[in-house]
Amino acid sequence: MTEILMPKATAVWLVDNTSLTFDQIADFCGLHPLEVKGIADGDVAVGVRGADPITNGQLTREEIEKAEKSDKYRMTVVKPKYSELHQPAKRRGPRYTPLSRRQNRPDAIAWLVRNHPELADAQISKLIGTTKTTIQAVRERSHWNSSNIKPTDPVSLGLCTQIDLDEQVKKASARRRKLEEENPELLTDTLKAQEDLHQAEEKPVQEAEIDLETLFGGPKAE
């Protein structure tokens, strides 16, 4: 059942202005019948101003009249106009990308691979509607158009939304974190390699001591 606005205020109005039963009002407003009875007795929703569901466009006068004639009748909420426009469309199958934007997929793949290496190929494929073969070709720079690929944010290209991208990055980061927790040696090896690299960079090159004898040679024996 569709939720209504201000259910208690609506119940107050229905109690004061109709002959509907407590069960009918409770069912329409999503309340318990005893709560509606408390409203009628003045114990519940004290001081709450009634909200006319007809004026609010949530109920019709015809529905109320039908319910008043039969206590078994249950009123239905008026479906708001254009309500379907507010419902997120469920995608089925691969994401469709307009022909005019398909040529930008390699640019988007290159950007994702460079800026979000934690993303799996399956995630990239889902984000921009491409194939794993194409992703692999871009990764290995074996794509037929590699020389012209310019990494570009897929959001700016209109291939995905920022919300979708953030969601996939969040999932990838969580997966990576879980993997490191289960296999701490992966993180240890990574840190060790970095530490060795820094030590190698900071370690000064030891040069052989140079003196006059080494530079010009010792005195010749007579």
C-alpha positions as CSV (number, residue, x, y, z in Angstrom):
1,M,0.0,0.0,0.0
2,T,1.2,3.5,-0.8
3,E,2.2,5.5,2.2
4,I,0.2,8.7,2.8
5,L,1.4,12.0,4.1
6,M,0.7,12.9,7.7
7,P,-1.2,9.7,8.6
8,K,-2.2,10.8,12.1
9,A,-3.5,14.2,10.9
10,T,-5.4,12.4,8.1
11,A,-6.9,10.0,10.6
12,V,-8.0,13.0,12.7
13,W,-9.8,14.5,9.8
14,L,-11.4,11.2,8.8
15,V,-12.6,10.6,12.4
16,D,-14.1,14.1,12.6
17,N,-15.6,14.3,9.1
18,T,-16.7,10.8,8.1
19,S,-18.6,7.8,9.5
20,L,-15.9,5.4,8.6
21,T,-15.0,2.6,11.0
22,F,-11.9,2.6,13.1
23,D,-10.6,-0.4,11.0
24,Q,-11.2,1.4,7.7
25,I,-9.4,4.5,8.9
26,A,-6.6,2.5,10.4
27,D,-6.1,0.5,7.2
28,F,-6.0,3.6,5.1
29,C,-3.6,5.5,7.4
30,G,-1.4,2.6,8.3
31,L,-2.3,2.9,12.0
32,H,-3.6,0.4,14.6
33,P,-7.4,0.4,15.2
34,L,-6.8,1.1,18.9
35,E,-4.8,4.2,17.9
36,V,-7.6,5.4,15.8
37,K,-10.0,4.8,18.7
38,G,-7.7,6.8,20.9
39,I,-7.9,9.7,18.4
40,A,-11.7,9.5,18.6
41,D,-11.6,9.4,22.4
42,G,-9.2,12.4,22.5
43,D,-6.4,10.4,24.1
44,V,-4.2,10.3,21.0
45,A,-2.9,13.1,18.6
46,V,-4.2,15.7,21.0
47,G,-3.7,19.1,19.4
48,V,-3.0,17.6,16.0
49,R,-4.9,19.5,13.2
50,G,-6.7,17.3,10.8
51,A,-5.4,17.1,7.2
52,D,-8.0,16.7,4.5
53,P,-6.8,13.8,2.2
54,I,-9.2,15.0,-0.5
55,T,-7.6,18.4,-0.7
56,N,-4.2,16.8,-0.6
57,G,-5.0,14.6,-3.5
58,Q,-4.6,11.3,-1.6
59,L,-8.3,10.3,-1.5
60,T,-11.4,10.9,-3.5
61,R,-14.9,11.7,-2.2
62,E,-16.2,8.7,-4.1
63,E,-13.9,6.4,-2.2
64,I,-15.1,7.7,1.1
65,E,-18.7,7.3,0.1
66,K,-18.1,3.7,-1.0
67,A,-16.4,2.9,2.3
68,E,-19.2,4.6,4.3
69,K,-21.8,2.3,2.6
70,S,-19.8,-0.9,3.4
71,D,-17.6,-1.3,6.5
72,K,-15.8,-4.1,4.6
73,Y,-14.7,-1.8,1.8
74,R,-11.1,-0.6,2.0
75,M,-10.1,2.7,0.5
76,T,-7.2,3.0,-1.9
77,V,-4.8,5.9,-2.1
78,V,-4.9,8.0,-5.2
79,K,-1.7,7.3,-7.2
80,P,0.1,10.6,-7.7
81,K,0.4,11.8,-11.3
82,Y,3.8,11.1,-12.9
83,S,4.7,9.0,-9.8
84,E,6.4,6.5,-12.1
85,L,8.9,9.2,-13.1
86,H,10.3,9.1,-9.5
87,Q,10.8,5.4,-9.4
88,P,14.4,4.3,-10.4
89,A,14.3,2.2,-13.5
90,K,15.6,-1.3,-13.0
91,R,18.2,-2.2,-15.5
92,R,18.1,-5.7,-17.0
93,G,21.0,-7.1,-19.0
94,P,24.0,-5.1,-20.1
95,R,23.9,-1.3,-19.9
96,Y,22.9,0.3,-23.2
97,T,25.2,3.0,-24.5
98,P,24.2,5.3,-27.4
99,L,26.2,4.8,-30.6
100,S,27.6,8.4,-30.3
101,R,29.3,7.5,-27.0
102,R,30.5,4.0,-27.6
103,Q,33.7,5.3,-29.2
104,N,34.6,6.9,-25.8
105,R,34.6,3.6,-23.9
106,P,38.3,3.0,-24.3
107,D,39.1,6.5,-22.9
108,A,36.9,5.7,-19.9
109,I,38.5,2.3,-19.4
110,A,41.9,3.9,-19.4
111,W,40.8,6.4,-16.8
112,L,39.3,3.8,-14.5
113,V,42.4,1.5,-14.8
114,R,44.7,4.4,-14.0
115,N,42.7,6.1,-11.2
116,H,40.9,3.1,-9.7
117,P,43.1,0.0,-10.1
118,E,41.1,-1.6,-7.3
119,L,38.2,-2.1,-9.6
120,A,37.7,-5.5,-11.1
121,D,37.1,-6.0,-14.8
122,A,33.5,-7.1,-14.1
123,Q,32.9,-3.8,-12.2
124,I,34.3,-1.7,-15.1
125,S,32.2,-3.7,-17.5
126,K,29.1,-3.1,-15.5
127,L,29.8,0.6,-15.1
128,I,30.3,1.6,-18.7
129,G,28.7,-1.3,-20.6
130,T,31.8,-2.8,-22.2
131,T,33.4,-6.2,-22.5
132,K,36.2,-7.8,-20.6
133,T,38.1,-8.4,-23.8
134,T,38.2,-4.6,-24.5
135,I,39.2,-3.9,-20.9
136,Q,42.1,-6.3,-21.1
137,A,43.2,-4.9,-24.5
138,V,43.3,-1.4,-22.9
139,R,45.2,-2.7,-19.9
140,E,47.8,-4.3,-22.0
141,R,47.9,-1.5,-24.5
142,S,47.1,-3.9,-27.3
143,H,43.9,-2.1,-28.3
144,W,43.7,-1.3,-32.0
145,N,43.4,2.4,-31.2
146,S,45.8,2.6,-28.3
147,S,47.7,5.5,-29.8
148,N,44.6,7.7,-29.7
149,I,43.2,6.7,-26.3
150,K,43.1,9.5,-23.8
151,P,42.0,8.7,-20.2
152,T,38.8,10.5,-19.5
153,D,36.4,10.4,-16.6
154,P,33.4,8.2,-17.6
155,V,31.1,10.5,-15.6
156,S,32.0,13.5,-17.8
157,L,31.5,11.3,-20.9
158,G,28.0,10.4,-19.7
159,L,28.8,6.6,-19.6
160,C,27.9,6.3,-15.9
161,T,26.8,8.4,-13.0
162,Q,29.0,9.6,-10.1
163,I,26.8,7.7,-7.7
164,D,27.3,4.4,-9.6
165,L,31.1,5.0,-9.8
166,D,31.3,5.8,-6.1
167,E,29.3,2.7,-5.3
168,Q,31.6,0.4,-7.3
169,V,34.8,2.0,-5.8
170,K,33.4,1.6,-2.3
171,K,32.7,-2.1,-3.0
172,A,36.2,-2.6,-4.4
173,S,37.8,-0.9,-1.5
174,A,35.9,-3.1,1.0
175,R,36.8,-6.2,-0.9
176,R,40.5,-5.1,-0.9
177,R,40.3,-4.4,2.9
178,K,38.8,-7.8,3.6
179,L,41.4,-9.5,1.5
180,E,44.2,-7.8,3.4
181,E,42.6,-8.7,6.8
182,E,42.4,-12.4,5.8
183,N,45.9,-12.4,4.2
184,P,48.0,-9.9,6.2
185,E,51.1,-11.2,4.4
186,L,50.0,-9.4,1.3
187,L,50.1,-6.1,3.1
188,T,53.4,-7.0,4.8
189,D,55.1,-7.8,1.5
190,T,53.8,-4.6,0.0
191,L,55.1,-2.5,2.9
192,K,58.4,-4.4,3.0
193,A,59.0,-3.7,-0.7
194,Q,58.3,-0.1,-0.3
195,E,60.6,0.1,2.8
196,D,63.4,-1.6,0.9
197,L,62.9,0.9,-1.9
198,H,63.2,3.9,0.4
199,Q,66.2,2.4,2.1
200,A,67.9,1.9,-1.3
201,E,67.1,5.5,-2.2
202,E,68.4,6.9,1.1
203,K,71.5,4.7,1.3
204,P,74.5,6.8,0.2
205,V,76.8,5.4,-2.4
206,Q,80.1,4.6,-0.7
207,E,82.9,5.8,-2.8
208,A,86.5,4.5,-2.4
209,E,88.7,6.7,-0.4
210,I,90.8,8.7,-2.8
211,D,94.2,10.1,-1.8
212,L,97.2,11.4,-3.7
213,E,98.8,8.0,-3.7
214,T,95.7,6.4,-5.2
215,L,95.2,9.2,-7.7
216,F,98.7,9.7,-9.0
217,G,100.2,6.3,-7.9
218,G,102.8,5.6,-5.4
219,P,106.5,6.4,-5.8
220,K,108.3,4.2,-8.2
221,A,110.7,1.8,-6.6
222,E,114.4,2.4,-7.6
